[in-house]
């Protein structure tokens, strides 16, 4: 099998920081090659050198046997390398067709875009690679799994033979992941080469032809999936055995902290997305919310935190009516929020880490000093977040945009967990982070619940819901399909409820 990419002693330094240290690797044509490692292990830096966003400090990159040194992404595109980033680069107010051709328009005459020619080429790609895309639909109207297909077709349209996928399953449901894997195998059968960047070890073992493990910027192993298991891969990634199990003591029923009654909430399309939902979250309880993406989870969370209007029903927090309160008022009452979208809602990537650790809390004790911010206290708190949540940075004054996605997640989780909140609303807390960090955050969630803080945990990782929750509420079609607790919390039971196949007790 031909070697399509070869890296020889590739090193990348940023000042005194060595992000990649003498990386040696071979990628075979027509295979799926996975690259795994902790947050900050150097995966994104390495991929950015392959696609021309960064230049190596030293070493060689060989493409089809010839040395290359791309100055920008367009050069990499012209040489057949395309990348689908973890955070999609799509314009939601443009159509699928417009997003795919943007920056690579076919010109008719001197001035006009030849949309018909482009449409025909894209339709041919969609047919060849089995991507049935609605070319005239707006991106904002499409589910995440279809948006990802748009990104893949976009790189195919630009002539990619080598496709780099950065954390491609982070936002997908189990059904979406299955569909993606089928698509990737089909792409490989047509001669494409896939570089698959992920933290999810089960997926690595399921989809890969070969695996490279990075730790602290260095290669710690080149392995074949048939020669390793999850334990071995985790050990290569973090340097120790990782145990993704939690010690959950049985809970005694306590008084309710959050009470939701007959809640109805509309979506962006004006239709009811949450329909007459009622439930309680008790003191010190972890109530999981499960469901296939698009069944009202997002709208429920946004309504509870005051970011979306409640059409009907009531929300009480410690016996106080908070139905119409906004996010600021709810934070002041002790309700914290970890959003799923860490870039748009969870952080300001242009601001330093210390400012991000105060987002939403700058007017609260202990950071408010009369009418001004107590910056000394703010910096101390930021250092506490960085240390306790193991954020990889050399200064809290660094901008958040310089952190990896997983480290941004740690900043957001740390910010909410270390303050004196009484209820935490948490969405997908371990999205896009490595197994070592997952183990750490799971323990933090269990520990804060032990301390008496209540948790509403919304996650699309079923294993996370099962491992952490005391009770699980399943949403289907915007309604409560059932609430499961104790020994009944298992994949089979929840899976049936998630697909509308069985009604549980509420």
N, C-alpha and C positions, 0 to 999 in steps of 0.2 A: 504494500500500500504506500502510495507516494506521500512524502512529507510536504505539506503545503506551507506550514509556518515553522520556522526554527528560531529559537532565541538562544543567543550565546552570551553568557555573562552580562545580561542586561541589568543595568543599575540606574536608579533614579534618586537623586538627592534634592532636597529642598533646604538649602542652607546646611545646618548640621544634621538635619533629619534624613535618614536613609529609608526611603519608602520601599524601594526594591533593591535587593542586594545580590548581585550576580545570579540572576535568574537564568536557568537553562531548562529548555522545554521544547518538545517536538509535538506538533499537531498533525495528525494524519488526515489526508483528504477524504471526504465522504464519511466522516465519523462525528459522533457527539462527544466532545471532550469537556469534562466538567472541571471547574477550578473552584475550590472551596477554601475557606479560611475565616478566622475571626474578623470582626469589625476592625478596620485599621491594619489588616494583615498585608495590604498592598494590592488587592485584587483590582480595584477600580483604577489605580495608578497604572498598573500593567496594561489593562484594556485601553486606557486613554492613550498610551503610547502606540498601541496597535492601530488605533483609529485616527492618529494624527493630532490629537488634542494636546499631547505632551511630547517632548523629545527626550530620548534617553540621555543621561549624563555620560554613560559609557556603555560599551557592549554593542552587539549587532542583532538586527532583526532581518531574517531572510524570508522572503516571500517567493515561493516557487523556485527556490535556489538562488535568488538574486537579492543582494542587500538593498534594503529600502530605508528611507528616513523621511517619513511624511511630515510636511510642514503644517498641514491642516486636514480637516475631515474630508474635504472635497477630493484631495489627492488620494486618500484612502478609499473613498467611494469609487474613484476612477480605476483603482486597482482591485476592485471587487470585495472590499471589506465594508460591512455596514453594522451598525450597533443599535439595538433597541434598549434604551435606558430604562432604569427602574421607575423613574418618574416620567411618564409619557410626555413627549414633546409635541402635543397636538393643540390646535386652536379650536376651542369648543363651539365657537360661533360660525365656523366654516364647515363645509360638507366634507365627507370622506374623500371624494375626488379632489377637492381643492387642497386638502391636507397632504395627500400623496404627491401631488405635482408641485407643491410650493417649493420654489427655489430651483426646480428642475423642469420648468415649463417648456413645452414644445411650441415653437414660434412659427406662425403662418405669415409669409410675407416678411415685412420688417418689424411690424408693431404688434401683431395680434397673437394671442395665445390660441393654439390649435387644440381646443379641449376635446374635440371629437377623436383626433388621433391618439391623444393621451388616454381617453376613455377606452378606446379599443385595445390599446396595449395593456391597460390595467385589467380589463375584463379577461383578456387572454391569460394574464398571470393568475388571476383569481380562479379561473377554470382549471389551469394546469396544476395549481398547488392546493386546490380544494378550499379556497377561502371565499364563501358566498357573501361578499360585502355589499351593503346597500349604498351605492356610490353617491346618491343624492341626499342621504340622511345627514343631519347635523351631528357632529361628534357628541355634543352635550346630551343628545337623545339616545345614545348607545350605551349598553352595559359595558363594564370594564373589560370583559373577555373579548368583546368585539373590537373595542378600542385597541387592544393589544394586537389583534389580527391586522388592524389598519397599520400599526407600526411595522409589523413584519412585511406586509405587502409594500410599504413605503421603501424599505431597504431593498426588496427584490426589484422594484421598479427602477431603482438606481443602479441595478446591475450587480448586486452582491452575490458572490459565491461563498463567502465566509460571513456568517451571521453571528454576532455576539449578543447574547441575551443576558442582561444584568438583573438578577432576582426576578425572573419572569413570572413566578407563581405567587409572589407576595400578596397580590390583590385578587387572586382567583379562588373560586369555590372548588371543592373536590371535582365537580363535574367539569368546570373550566380547565382544571389542571389535566384531567384525562383527555379533553379535547386538544389542548396544547401539545401534549405528548404525541398524540396521533399525528398532528400536523408536523411536528419536528421529525418524526420517523419517516414521514412521507417526503419531506424536504431532502433528507439524507438519501432516500432511495432515488431521488432525482439528481443526485450528485453534489448537493450542497454540503458544506461543513459547518457545524454548530459549535460555538464556544458557549458553555452554559455556566453562568456564575450564580451560585446559590449557597444558602446555609442549611438547606433541608436535606438531611442525610438519606432519608428514605427515598427521596426523589432522585438523588445522585445515583444511588444503587439501582434504581429502576430504569433510568434513561441513558446512562453513560456507557460509552465504549471504553473510555479510559478516564482517569481522575488524577489531577495534580492538586496537592495540598500546600497551602502557604501559611506560614506563621512568622509574624514580625518581619515581613518583607522577604523571607527566604523560603525556598522550597524544602518542605520536610518529608515529601514523599511523592512518588509517581506510582500509582497502583491501578490494578484492574478490578472492576466491581466484583468479579467472582472470587477474588482473593481476600476480600475484607468484609467486615460487617460495620454496623453503625458505631459500635463501641470502639473499634480500631480507628475508624475515621475521626471520631470525636477526639480520641487521644492524640492523633497526629495534629489536629487543629489547635487544641488548647494545652497540650502537654500533660494532661492528666485524664483520669477517667471521669466522665460526665454522667451524672445520674439524673435523668429527667423524671423523677418521681417526687412527690411532696408528702410530708407527714401532716395529714389533716386530722386533728382531734375531732371527735364527734361534738356537734354543737347543741347546746340547750336552747330551746326556743326563747328568744328575747323579744322585747317590745319592738314594734315597727318604727323605723327611722324615716323611711320614705313610703308614702301611700299614694298609689295612682288609681284613680277611679274613672272608668268609662271614658278613657282618653281617645279622642279622634283627632287626627292630624292629616293635613293635606300635603301632597308632594309638590314639586316644582311644576308639574303638569296640571295642577288644580284638582286632581283626583284624590280620594281618601287613600292614604298609604298606611295609616294606623287606624284601626277600626274597633272602637269600644274596648280598649285594652285596660285591664285592671290587674294590679299585683301589689305586693309589699316587699320591701327590703328591710330585714330585721337588723338590729344592732349586732355588729361583728360577723355578719353573714356575707358570703360571696354568692350572689345570685347571678348565674350565668344566663346569657341570652344567646340562643342558637337559632340558626335559620340559614337557608340558602340566600346569598346576596340578593338584595332587592325586595325583601319581604317586609320592609318597614323598619329595619333596625336603625338606619341612619336618621330617618325622620323622627323616630321615638327619642333617640338620644338628643337630637337638636331641640326638640320640644322640651325635654326635661331640663336641659341646661339654659333654656331661654333664648335660643337662636332661631326658633321657628314658632309661628303662632299656633296656639292650641285652639281648635275649632269647638271642641266640646269636652267636658269632663273636668276633673280637678286633680291637682298635685299638692300633697301636704308633706312638709318636711318638719319633723319634730312638732307635729300638731299645728303647724302654722301654714296657712294657705300661701303657696308660692307660685300658683298657676300662671300669673301674669308677670312675674319678676324676670328681669333680664340677667345675662351672665354676670355682670358686675355685682348686682345685689346677691346673687346666689353664691358667688365666691366669698363675699363678706359674711354670709351665714355659715360657711364651712363646707361648701360643695366644690370639690375639685374635678377637673376634667382632663383626660388624656385623649385627644382626638385621633381618629384613624389617619387623617391627612396631616402628617407632621410638617410639611412645608407650607401649605396654604393656611392652615388653622393653628398648628401647634407651635410655630416658631417664626421669627423674623430673621431670615438667613443673612441679611445685610448688617445685622446688629451683632455686637459681641456676645459671648456666652453669658457673661454676668447679667446683661440686660434680659436675655431670654429666660434666665432662672427667676426673674421677677415678673414676667408677663402675666398681667391680670391681678398681680398682688402688690403693685407698687404703691397703692393707697392704703394698704392694710398694715397692721402691726406685724412685725416690729420694724418695718422698713420706712414707715412714714415718720419724719421728724418735724413736728409742727406742720409747716406748709411745704417743706422740701424733702427730698429723698435722703435718707441716711446711707450715703454711698459706702461708708466703711462697713456698715452692717450688711449691705447688699453684696459687697465683694466677699465678705466672710461666708455668707450663705452660698454664693456661687462656688467657692472653694470646697465647701462641704458637699454640695451636689456632685462636683467633679470627682472628689475622692471616694465618697461612699458608693457612687454608681459607676466608678471606674471608667470615666470618660477619657478617651485618649487625646490629650492636648497638653501643650506646655504652658499655656496661660489662659486664664478666664477672660482676657482681653481679646483673644482671637475671635474672628467672626465665625458664626455658626456655619456659614457656607463652606468653610475649610474643613469641616468634620465629615466623616463618612455618614451614610444614612443611619446606620445602627447607633453611632455615637450621638447623632441628633436625637434619636429616640430616647437614649439614656438621659439626656439633658431634660427632655420633656417629662419623662416618667419621674426622674429625681425631683424636679421642681414640685410636682403635685404630691409626691409621697412624703416629703420631708416637712411639709407645712402642717399646721394644726387643723386638718380637715376632718369632718365627721362622716362624710360620704364621698366616695370616689366613683365617678362614672368613667369607665376605662374601655376604650375601643382598640382592639387588636394591639395589645401592648408589646408583643414580641415580633411584630411585622418586620421582616427584613433584617433580623439580627441573628447572631450565631448561637450555637448550642450552649456555649459557656454563659453568654449573656442571658439566654432564655432561662437557664437553671437559676441564675441570680435573681432575675425579675420575678419568676414564679415564687421563689422563697420570700421576696419582699412583699408580694401580694398576700401570701398566707400569713406572714408575720403581722402585717398591719391589721388584718382581720382578727387575728388573735388578740391584738391590743384593743379591740372594741370598735374599730372603724368599719363602716359598712361599705361593701363594694358591689357595684352593678357592672358586671364584666360582659361586654359584647365582643365576641371573637368569631372569626370565620375558620379558626383552627379548632376542629372538633376535639382533638386530643387535649388542647389547652382547656377547653370548657369542661371536659370530663375530669381532668386531673385536678382542677382548682375549685370547682363549684360545690357548694353545699346543696343547692337546688338549681335546676335548669329550667328556664322558661323558653319554649320553642315558639317562634313566630312563623306563621304560614299565611300568605296572602294578607298580611297586616293584622291578623287576629292571633290570639293565643291558642295554639293548637294543643298545648298541654304544659303542665308543670311537673317535672320529674325530680325525685329526690332519693337519697340513700342508695341502696344497691341497684335500684332501677336505672341509675345514670350509666348508660352504656351506649356504644356506637349503634347497635341494632335498634334500640328503643328510640333514640334521638333521630336516627336516620329515617325511620318510618314517619315520625311526626313532622320532620322537615320537608318531607315530600307529600304530606297530606294523607298518608296511608293509614293513620291510626290516630284516634283521639285519646289523649291522656287526661288525667285528673287535674283540675286547676284549683 
